[in-house]
Amino acid sequence: MEEDLGEDEADAAAEDFFLVRPDQWERTDPIEFVKENPKKANTSCFERFAKYKDTKTVAGFYECGAWPNEKKAAADLLWDFNKKFVRRLPQAPSTDGR
């Protein structure tokens, strides 16, 4: 039987959710980037951010074509997470009753 979390425990669990590093995120996790490009204009970083800033999932981020390989993509995602340019969002509740 599952116990209900107290208010403090629920707050801590919610905070922990947002602190999980990107290398632990699932491909289906929804994500959100800051809307204004925070990178220095006329740089490759700026151009890459422009390509991926509107992606809505981790999979979309990796599939947007901004990098030559996934290792470089993962480095950008970690950098952006550490700079608070991206955050993982809670999964939307299922509409099929699950």
Beta strands, then each sheet from edge to edge (+ up, - down):
strand 1: 31-33
strand 2: 86-88
sheet 1: 1+ 2-
end
